[in-house]
């Protein structure tokens, strides 16, 4: 016995959702950033308060890396 095939897609959206009236949406807006391998990191609120922007975070991490490279390895 074959199942009856419904040629129309099941539409669960309500009729009042009219997406044609939405403005400003851009398809693929962040695709280049995604392709370049951008890493997103969520900072804890107390850490985020110490850094006003991403440049400040990067500068602090680079300084920490330099300090760590100068320290002798604990073998």
Secondary structure, DSSP 8 states (H G I E B T S, - for coil): -------S----S-TT--GGG--S--TTTTHHHHHTT-------HHHHTT-SSHHHHHHHHHHHHHHHHHS----
